[in-house]
Amino acid sequence: MQEYDIVIIGGGPAGLAAAISAKEEGIDNILVLERDSQLGGILNQCIHNGFGLHTFKEELTGPEYAQRFIDKAKDMNIPCKLNTMVLDLSSDKVITAVNEEDGIIEIKAKSIILAMGCRERPRGAINIPGSRCAGIYTAGAAQKFVNVEGYMPGKEVVILGSGDIGLIMARRMTLEGAKVKAVVELMPYSSGLKRNIVQCLDDFNIPLKLSYTVTNIKGNERVEGVTIAAVDENRKPIKGTEEFIPCDTLLLSVGLLPENELSRNANVTLSNITGGPEVDDSLQTNVEGIFACGNVLHVHDLVDNVTVESYSAGENAAKYVKGSRFNGTKIEVVATKGVRYTVPKYINPENVEKSIDVRFRVGDTYKDSFISVYFDENREIHTKKRVLAPGEMETVKLTKAMFEKYPNCNKITIMVEGE
């Protein structure tokens, strides 16, 4: 059995940043496991710009952003096993993996960092009636076809779901000569970033139909068109609002799911809201020595935020290997009244040196509202926000002074308030 101080599962932006951070903390015995044939993860197919504005203070494409970390990991001699699929992970931190070169291998780690990313929800998750004809893709699969493989999925396109990948693919397909008939969104708001709505839809006169969904797919061999309909407040189609749109392609951008099958095997507690692990302020899960970061923890809007989070996970995993333990009394952070979840879920005040950032998403669109933070019944933060939207992650900063002010605090509550 091979033994390492820290093993990172996933060689995308999260895993690479965590590995670099751990190495900078003085841990040499590190291994990155990546199932693909190259490092970089999903960024390799994200050829649009907009990455790195926070991290590098310049605008990069996805592959350029990833390459910065790939080069740095290479310069630091961090070993990576490519084409290596992790089959199992136990709660005592034993990894079972397989690749062509080594066959089945077992690896024992002192600490593990989960950085497996996320995957798209497929058609089967949303139960659209219609035949199983060709021309139905997830937006990410279409993105890989166009940007990496050089194939066009179709010429006349309808996109279901207004997540960032769906919005970006509306623009990409248009630039490649396709006609995007509409982007259809079940919710009364878009789940993508505002800048993507403007740059990918508005700039190309692509209609965004909110509170609509696809109710039927027509076609036998190939998609011939889709029927869309408006939905009521219960998200059920309204009779009489049906509209048929001829098309040869339907792209699905209907949500992302953190890849946590391995986490379940290790008895890691997962959030019912995010699908990712519940972590404390050190990004440690309920299983001691197992940390999580990036989209496997919760789906991020910006890769720059993934990098910050992953650096923290790598640093804390290194501290764990050196003997630090992130135990002690922890305060639960409760999300309520418009706030869907928070990361972290628990905070140990003793670990807060100066401040800690708590990230969260809201469950609806709010205008001229306030983000409030309560230490028990005491309101400590009350920040006005002109607009709050589910597609954009929010952050509140909790300072050491706040915890010292309420030494007997039992819970921290974050909510949206009207005034």
TIRO-94932 format. One line per field, with one value per residue (C-alpha): y negated, z negated, x negated. Coordinates in steps of 0.001 Angstrom, whole numbers. Each point is the difference from the previous one (the first is absolute). Example, Ala and Ser with C-alpha at 12.3 -4.5 7.8 and 13.67 -1.06 7.14 Angstrom:
2
py	(4500,-3440)
pz	(-7800,660)
px	(-12300,-1370)
// end
This chain:
419
py	(0,-3431,-2660,-3790,-2915,-1657,1413,-2334,1644,-2138,-1930,-2922,-3587,962,3005,-1802,-3057,2231,1999,-3166,-1442,3168,98,-3647,983,2414,3313,1870,3410,-1002,1793,-1302,2573,-1032,2228,-1981,132,-3553,-2361,-3063,1506,-1696,-3173,1719,-315,-3495,-1993,-3223,-2739,-1445,2188,-1282,-3593,417,2473,-1394,-3468,796,1635,3544,2846,3205,1920,-2957,-166,3749,-69,-2475,2595,2965,-1746,-900,3550,1282,-2497,1112,3676,1003,3581,635,3266,-584,2401,1250,712,94,2910,-242,-2117,1248,-2008,1048,-1778,2967,-637,2726,-1150,1502,-972,1767,-293,1175,2022,-165,-1928,-703,-3251,-903,-3723,-1998,-2611,-99,-2990,579,-2047,2103,-2874,385,1428,-1072,1236,2099,193,2883,-2280,-2269,2480,-1787,1994,965,2545,803,-1626,-1414,-3669,-257,-934,-1493,-3467,1187,2912,-2399,-2338,2805,976,-3563,-1249,3151,2509,-2505,1356,-2015,1687,-1658,-3027,-1063,92,-355,-111,1106,-1651,-3311,1119,-1525,2908,-269,-3758,331,2744,-2197,-2497,2662,1748,-3361,-935,3341,-688,1742,-1690,57,-298,-514,609,1421,-282,1704,-2536,-3652,-1008,1091,2151,-1444,-3033,-3326,-694,3247,-894,-3300,1245,3329,-710,-3725,-790,2639,-635,3509,125,1146,1444,26,2182,2341,3601,2655,2259,2229,956,835,2251,3626,263,-3614,-2863,-1857,-2488,-560,-1157,-2560,-1310,-2595,1321,-1116,-786,3771,403,1988,-664,-2238,1393,-2242,-1570,2658,-1136,2214,-984,1836,975,2834,-289,-326,-927,618,-2367,1160,-33,1456,2765,299,3368,1526,3759,442,-2318,2183,3082,-1741,-851,-3723,-1901,-1746,-3058,539,-3396,-53,3733,-726,768,-1988,-1580,-2155,-3155,2088,1657,3314,2366,1980,2646,-1197,-620,-108,-3505,-1248,-2955,-1260,1139,3327,-2082,-2418,-1306,-3266,-2910,-1039,2195,-2699,864,3671,-899,-1936,2803,2710,-1801,-1,3713,817,-2140,1609,3530,-767,-1232,3213,2137,-2023,779,-2717,1129,-2000,1167,-2018,-1674,-896,-2429,965,-2534,97,-1088,-1230,-2512,-156,1392,3573,1178,-1177,1173,652,1636,-85,-2435,514,-3518,1094,575,-3490,-2061,-3323,762,2707,-254,1786,615,640,-207,-1373,1943,-2771,-3451,-2894,-3733,-2634,2593,613,2853,411,2094,826,1359,1743,-2816,-2850,-1526,-704,-570,-1784,-751,-1448,1689,-1599,3386,3560,2834,3806,75,-2130,1119,-2400,-363,-1362,-531,1036,-1534,1272,-2957,1222,3397,-1625,-2239,3045,2661,2167,-98,3195,-685,-2501,-738,-1531,-1261,-2460,-2791,-2743,-2806)
pz	(0,976,-2701,336,-2359,2160,2960,2102,2006,3098,2124,1003,-1241,-3553,-317,1502,-2242,-3080,968,580,-3327,-1921,1660,-951,-3590,78,793,2637,-5,2126,2791,2386,1610,3229,2089,3235,2279,-928,-2940,-40,-329,1612,689,2987,1985,-1273,2725,-709,-2020,-3378,-2240,-2342,-558,-3778,-188,2679,580,3695,2262,1062,1809,-1905,1443,-700,-3611,-465,1608,-2614,-2687,2078,606,-3661,-1145,2497,-1180,-3592,1010,-1288,1226,1910,1220,3146,1511,-3528,-1164,-3751,-665,-3753,-3022,-3560,-3174,-1214,3071,2203,3724,2588,3542,3395,3064,2984,-1218,-3617,108,-3250,-2681,-3665,-1532,-3677,-770,-3202,1496,3074,1924,1991,3216,2438,1415,1217,2889,1901,-685,2997,1793,-2235,-3037,1356,1734,3265,2083,3528,1920,-580,3241,932,-545,-3792,-1878,-3299,525,-1277,2446,2835,-1240,215,3492,1293,-1888,-266,2613,2701,649,232,-1866,2183,1964,-1648,-3780,-3044,-3408,-3137,-3120,-400,-2028,929,2267,1857,461,1182,2457,1401,984,1145,2264,1477,716,1761,2312,-1765,-663,-3690,-3,-3750,-3461,-2120,-3805,-2446,-2760,95,-35,1704,-1971,1877,-626,1093,2200,1894,608,1521,1958,1179,559,152,2271,2493,-286,-1320,-1864,-3639,-898,-3795,-1766,3024,481,2719,-132,2994,2468,3555,2212,651,1482,-814,-1951,2237,-2556,-3597,-1617,-2753,-2426,-2748,-3569,-3044,-3496,-650,3157,1727,3721,666,2596,2992,-149,2121,2813,2511,983,2994,-741,513,-3347,-3659,-2498,-3702,-2586,-2935,-2923,-1264,-2550,-2134,654,-3477,485,-1528,-2863,-847,-70,-2623,-2102,641,-963,3043,120,1213,1707,1783,337,-1259,-3365,-3100,-1131,-2805,287,808,2899,-1860,347,-2868,671,-1637,2501,3071,1471,2951,2397,3346,1785,-1838,-3113,1586,3526,416,2309,423,254,-1890,-3065,526,-128,-3278,-1613,1246,-1240,-3424,204,970,-2801,-2609,1240,-397,-3548,-725,1230,-2253,-3035,-190,-711,866,-2857,-2919,-381,3319,649,2641,2744,789,3415,-70,1451,3561,-548,1318,-1552,-1359,337,-2568,-1921,-3301,-1478,-2893,-1383,-1234,3613,1164,64,1418,1957,1951,3227,39,3530,820,2662,-213,1228,1890,1461,-2472,602,-2565,-2757,-2855,-857,-3783,-2291,-3526,-2823,-1880,-180,502,3481,762,3773,1992,3524,2704,3409,3073,1654,-1284,2528,-280,2772,-1916,-3141,-2944,-2791,-3544,-2074,-3657,-2064,-3035,-1961,660,-1512,-2985,-471,-305,-1722,-888,3432,883,3615,2807,2285,3485,1697,2461,-1605,1467,-2161)
px	(0,-1310,-56,228,450,2665,1921,2147,2791,498,-2506,2203,-366,1021,-2301,-3006,407,343,-3101,-2059,1135,-874,-3411,-596,759,-2922,1701,-2026,1681,3015,1855,2679,2320,1759,2259,-466,-3009,-1031,179,2240,3453,2989,-2020,-1617,3239,936,-1752,1903,-1689,970,-2170,-2687,1118,-262,-2894,-2319,1524,320,2562,-868,1726,703,-2979,-2318,1174,-453,-3441,-1258,664,-1160,-3339,-357,753,-2575,-2603,611,-420,3429,622,3232,1462,2072,2553,550,3533,631,2347,416,-843,324,543,-3477,-1434,-872,455,538,-800,-705,-2000,-1509,-3577,371,3214,1934,-1880,657,-1183,-33,59,-347,2303,2225,1335,3177,-105,2048,2037,3582,1983,3093,3505,1091,3349,1061,-89,2739,2322,808,2547,-953,-2038,-3647,-1090,-3399,-775,441,-3160,-1005,-1466,-3385,-99,825,-2723,-2558,1167,-358,-3064,-2124,1161,967,3504,3232,2881,2649,1164,3270,-162,2227,-1667,1863,-1381,-1796,-3000,-3349,-987,3306,-385,-3597,975,2784,-2681,-2461,2497,1013,-3605,-470,2951,2888,3339,932,3788,459,-1373,2829,-122,2378,-592,1127,-3677,-3205,-2412,-2988,-2162,1441,-3022,616,3646,-1116,-3026,1430,3697,750,-2950,1186,3754,624,3336,31,3389,370,2602,105,-1004,-209,3049,-658,-2723,1066,-2089,-833,-3477,-912,1556,2472,1236,1050,3219,-402,2608,251,61,1959,-1323,-242,-2112,2744,711,2999,2412,516,-3478,-1710,-2278,-1811,-3557,-1553,-3639,-2460,-1788,972,-2706,633,-1452,2094,-2370,-3250,-497,-3174,-1699,243,340,-3461,894,3005,-2228,-2154,3101,-385,3153,1519,2248,3560,-150,-3376,-644,-3537,-1637,858,-3285,-1322,-2099,-3108,1943,-264,2946,1486,-2692,-3204,-2784,2270,393,2062,-246,1236,3140,108,749,2505,430,-1917,691,-3656,-3083,-1915,2115,-829,-3696,279,1995,-2363,-3098,1627,794,-3597,-1384,2250,-692,-3714,610,1905,-2907,-2329,2158,2656,3552,3097,2141,1369,3374,1597,2843,2542,679,3726,1322,3595,2491,-1267,-3510,-265,-3263,-3336,-3591,-1320,2837,-1902,-2516,-2410,-640,-3435,-1103,965,-3196,1261,3147,1757,1996,3344,1288,3641,2695,3511,3017,1786,-570,188,-248,-993,-230,-2418,-2329,143,-2189,1134,-2140,2813,2589,-2492,-168,-3655,71,2724,-1224,2228,-105,1516,462,-358,234,-333,-2614,-2507,-1770,10,-2535,97,-3131,173,-2803,-1829,1430,3549,-751,-1695,3042,2264,-2144,3013,1635,1882,877,-604,2954,-235,3163,1490,2021,2163,-1302)
// end
